[in-house]
Amino acid sequence: MPGIFTVSLDLELYWGVRDKRSIQDYEANLRGERQAIQEMLVTFDAYGVHATWATLGFLFFADVSELRTRLPHATPTYHNSELSPYPYIETHEWGVDDQYHFAPEVIDLIRSYPGQEIGTHTFSHYYCLEPGQTAEAFRADMAAAIETARARGIEIQSLVFPRNQGNPQYLSLLQELGIRCYRGNEVAPFYTARNQEQQNALVRGLRLLDAYVNVTGHNTYSFEECAQSRPFNIPSSRFLRPYSPSFAWMDDLRLHRIKRAMRHAAINHRLFHLWWHPHNFGAHVAENQRFLTRILEYYEQLRQRYGMQSLNMGEISNLLERMHAG
């Protein structure tokens, strides 16, 4: 079996940063996100890259009126009420910035390209490790996400946990709901799933360092370990950090870090999983796109030399299903 290169994208618009940033503060990223998505799709198509777009359920709706007709019966009761988007839905002044909250036409565009899977990022950007949330509320949220996608002819197979807050206690629930796979975290201690209170400057600093210097290894995975249990864990290998003028002088190091891990996966017949948020590319679209193209050019070299393949998470699940059955 050849090495596999997979990409997942957390498609969330403003909902993904709502509890941390104001629209005004993040508007450059939000304004450029649709252009970035269009350019990513063209580039993916040019290099034959298959990707999973883990899409927030809210984005399927045309506007807030339509969203309000499909809210789940149970909503999260976070101890920190700022984390819940439901009060925001009722108090926000709608109409001016709907393009930062809803995107059914973007979902249609993604589906029009070959090899692009629509997965889920939960319905409401649900945080599975925050104090106060419950299994009942998570089940209701996921059911809403699955039903919303199904109404548009999409069967959800793949999940990305918001803020990478994977909760092991919910894996059996996911299987009951028909979710076949999820994106787990890297195995290093500072990538362990954490809630907001458990994040700290040291953890963030080590993750930043690891983007440029090999602190945690290649973070590639054997198909056997991914196939061990259901739903399948298709873990992250590397977060693709966006272009930053302050760190641009280190971009060759950042690229080298990614390429070494990709090569390790190709030679050793393992999985390399790259991910980011489309809004990360919304500011400095051209610079981010150039960097992505350099990665995909290298993937093409690995494909030609070692037979590396690109599959989305759903396609990897099909492969793992055959291994699991065997």
C-alpha positions in Angstrom: 0.0 0.0 0.0 1.5 3.4 -1.0 1.8 6.3 1.4 -1.2 8.6 1.7 -1.4 12.4 1.7 -4.6 13.8 3.1 -5.9 17.3 3.7 -8.7 18.4 6.0 -10.0 21.9 6.4 -12.1 23.3 9.2 -14.7 25.3 7.4 -16.4 27.5 10.0 -16.4 31.2 8.9 -16.8 33.7 11.8 -18.4 31.1 14.1 -15.0 29.4 14.7 -13.5 32.6 16.2 -16.6 34.3 17.5 -15.8 33.7 21.2 -12.2 35.1 20.7 -12.3 37.8 18.1 -14.7 40.5 16.9 -15.7 40.7 13.3 -13.9 44.0 13.0 -10.7 42.6 14.4 -10.8 39.5 12.0 -12.5 41.0 9.0 -9.4 40.9 6.7 -9.4 37.1 7.0 -13.2 36.8 6.7 -13.4 39.0 3.7 -10.7 37.1 1.8 -11.9 33.6 2.8 -14.1 32.9 -0.2 -11.4 33.9 -2.6 -9.0 31.7 -0.7 -11.4 28.7 -1.0 -11.9 29.2 -4.7 -8.1 29.3 -5.3 -7.5 26.2 -3.0 -10.1 24.2 -5.0 -8.4 25.1 -8.3 -5.0 24.2 -6.9 -6.3 20.9 -5.4 -7.8 20.0 -8.7 -4.6 20.8 -10.6 -2.6 18.4 -8.4 -5.2 15.8 -7.9 -5.5 16.4 -4.2 -8.5 15.0 -2.3 -9.6 16.9 0.8 -12.2 16.8 3.5 -14.0 20.0 4.2 -15.2 19.7 7.8 -18.1 22.1 7.5 -20.0 23.7 10.4 -23.7 22.9 10.2 -24.7 26.6 10.5 -23.1 27.3 7.2 -25.6 25.2 5.2 -28.4 27.8 5.8 -29.0 30.9 3.7 -29.7 33.2 6.6 -30.5 33.3 10.3 -34.3 32.9 9.7 -33.7 29.6 8.1 -31.2 28.6 10.8 -33.7 29.3 13.5 -36.1 26.7 12.1 -33.6 23.9 12.5 -32.0 24.5 16.0 -31.5 21.3 18.0 -33.8 20.5 21.0 -30.8 20.6 23.4 -28.1 23.2 23.3 -24.8 23.3 25.2 -24.8 24.6 28.8 -21.2 25.7 29.0 -20.2 27.2 32.4 -18.7 30.0 30.4 -21.8 31.2 28.5 -19.7 33.2 26.1 -18.7 29.9 24.4 -22.3 29.2 23.2 -23.3 30.8 19.9 -27.0 30.6 20.6 -27.4 33.9 22.6 -25.4 35.5 19.7 -27.9 34.2 17.2 -30.7 36.0 19.1 -28.8 39.3 19.7 -26.7 39.9 16.6 -27.8 42.5 14.2 -28.3 40.4 11.1 -28.3 41.3 7.4 -25.0 43.3 7.0 -22.5 40.5 7.5 -24.4 37.3 6.6 -21.5 36.3 4.3 -19.4 35.8 7.4 -21.9 33.4 8.9 -23.6 31.4 6.1 -22.3 29.8 2.9 -24.5 27.3 1.1 -23.1 28.4 -2.2 -19.6 27.7 -1.0 -20.6 24.2 -0.1 -22.1 23.7 -3.5 -18.9 25.0 -5.1 -16.7 22.5 -3.1 -19.0 19.6 -4.1 -18.6 20.5 -7.8 -14.9 19.6 -7.6 -13.7 15.9 -7.8 -12.3 14.3 -4.6 -13.7 16.9 -2.2 -15.6 15.5 0.7 -18.0 17.4 2.9 -17.5 16.3 6.5 -18.7 17.9 9.7 -17.3 20.3 12.2 -20.4 19.8 14.4 -23.5 21.9 14.0 -22.6 24.8 16.3 -18.8 24.6 16.7 -19.5 22.4 19.8 -16.7 22.1 22.4 -16.6 18.6 23.7 -14.3 19.3 26.7 -15.6 22.5 28.1 -17.2 22.4 31.6 -21.0 22.2 31.5 -21.4 20.5 28.2 -23.2 17.1 28.2 -23.4 14.0 26.1 -27.1 14.8 25.4 -26.3 18.2 24.0 -23.5 16.8 21.9 -25.8 14.1 20.5 -28.4 16.7 19.6 -25.8 18.9 18.0 -24.4 16.1 15.9 -27.8 14.9 14.9 -28.7 18.4 13.7 -25.4 18.5 11.7 -26.1 15.1 10.1 -29.7 15.9 9.3 -28.9 19.4 7.9 -26.3 17.8 5.5 -28.7 15.0 4.5 -31.3 17.5 3.5 -28.8 18.6 0.8 -28.1 15.1 -0.3 -24.8 14.7 1.8 -24.2 11.7 4.0 -21.7 12.8 6.7 -18.9 10.3 7.3 -16.1 12.4 8.8 -15.8 14.6 11.9 -13.3 17.2 13.0 -13.7 18.3 16.6 -13.8 22.1 17.1 -10.6 23.3 18.7 -9.4 19.7 18.5 -11.3 18.9 21.7 -11.7 15.2 21.0 -13.6 13.5 23.8 -12.9 9.7 24.0 -16.2 9.2 25.9 -18.1 10.3 22.8 -16.6 7.9 20.3 -19.2 5.2 20.7 -21.9 7.9 20.3 -20.3 8.9 17.0 -20.4 5.4 15.8 -24.1 5.1 16.7 -24.7 8.2 14.6 -22.9 6.8 11.6 -19.7 8.8 11.8 -16.9 6.6 10.3 -13.8 8.6 11.2 -12.5 11.6 13.0 -9.3 13.6 13.0 -7.4 12.9 16.2 -4.4 14.9 17.5 -0.7 14.4 17.4 0.6 12.1 20.2 3.0 14.6 21.8 1.9 15.9 25.3 1.4 19.5 24.2 -1.0 18.3 21.4 -3.2 16.5 23.9 -6.9 17.7 23.7 -7.5 20.5 26.1 -10.3 22.9 27.0 -9.9 26.6 27.0 -8.8 26.9 30.6 -6.1 24.3 30.1 -4.4 26.1 27.2 -1.3 28.2 28.2 1.6 30.1 26.7 4.0 27.2 27.1 1.7 24.8 25.1 1.2 27.5 22.4 5.0 28.2 22.3 5.9 24.6 21.9 3.4 24.1 19.1 4.8 27.2 17.3 8.4 25.9 17.7 7.3 22.5 16.4 6.1 24.1 13.2 9.6 25.1 12.3 11.9 22.6 14.1 11.4 18.9 14.5 10.4 18.7 18.2 7.8 15.8 18.0 9.0 13.7 15.1 7.3 13.3 11.7 3.8 12.5 13.1 3.0 10.0 10.3 0.9 7.0 11.0 0.6 3.4 10.0 -2.7 2.3 8.5 -2.8 -0.6 11.0 -2.9 1.8 13.9 -5.6 3.9 12.3 -7.7 0.8 11.6 -7.5 -0.5 15.2 -10.9 0.8 16.4 -14.1 2.5 15.2 -14.7 5.2 14.4 -11.3 5.3 12.7 -8.8 7.9 14.1 -7.1 9.6 11.1 -4.8 11.8 13.2 -3.3 15.2 12.4 0.3 15.3 11.3 0.7 19.1 10.9 -1.3 22.3 11.2 -0.5 24.5 8.2 0.2 27.8 9.8 -0.8 30.8 7.7 1.7 33.3 6.3 2.9 35.9 8.8 5.0 38.9 7.8 6.8 38.6 11.1 7.8 35.0 10.5 8.2 35.1 6.7 12.0 34.8 7.0 11.4 31.3 8.5 9.1 30.0 5.8 11.8 27.8 4.3 12.1 26.1 7.7 8.4 25.7 7.9 8.2 24.1 4.4 11.2 21.9 5.1 9.5 20.6 8.3 6.4 19.6 6.3 8.3 18.1 3.3 10.5 15.9 5.5 7.3 14.4 7.1 5.6 13.9 3.7 8.7 12.2 2.4 8.8 9.9 5.5 5.2 8.9 4.9 5.8 8.3 1.2 8.9 6.1 1.7 7.5 4.2 4.6 3.9 3.7 3.3 2.3 5.8 6.0 -0.2 8.5 6.4 0.5 12.3 6.4 -2.4 14.5 7.4 -2.2 18.3 6.8 -4.9 20.6 8.1 -5.9 24.3 8.4 -8.9 26.7 8.5 -9.8 28.4 5.2 -10.0 31.7 7.0 -6.3 31.3 7.9 -5.7 32.0 4.2 -8.1 34.9 4.0 -5.4 37.5 4.8 -2.4 37.3 2.6 -4.2 35.1 0.1 -1.4 35.2 -2.5 1.4 34.4 -0.1 -0.6 31.5 1.5 -1.5 30.1 -1.9 2.1 30.2 -3.1 3.2 28.3 0.0 0.4 25.7 -0.5 1.4 25.3 -4.1 5.0 24.5 -3.1 3.7 21.8 -0.8 1.5 20.3 -3.5 4.4 20.4 -6.0 6.3 18.3 -3.6 3.4 15.9 -3.3 3.5 15.5 -7.0 7.2 14.6 -6.9 6.4 12.0 -4.2 3.5 10.6 -6.2 5.8 10.2 -9.2 8.7 8.7 -7.3 7.1 6.6 -4.6 3.5 6.3 -5.8 2.1 8.4 -3.0 -1.7 8.9 -3.2 -4.1 11.6 -2.1 -7.3 10.5 -0.4 -9.9 12.4 1.7 -10.9 11.1 5.1 -14.0 9.3 3.8 -11.9 7.5 1.2 -9.3 6.6 3.8 -12.1 5.1 5.9 -13.0 2.8 2.9 -9.4 1.6 2.9 -9.3 1.1 6.6 -12.7 -0.7 6.5 -11.2 -3.3 4.3 -8.2 -3.7 6.6 -10.5 -3.9 9.7 -12.6 -6.6 8.0 -9.4 -8.5 7.1 
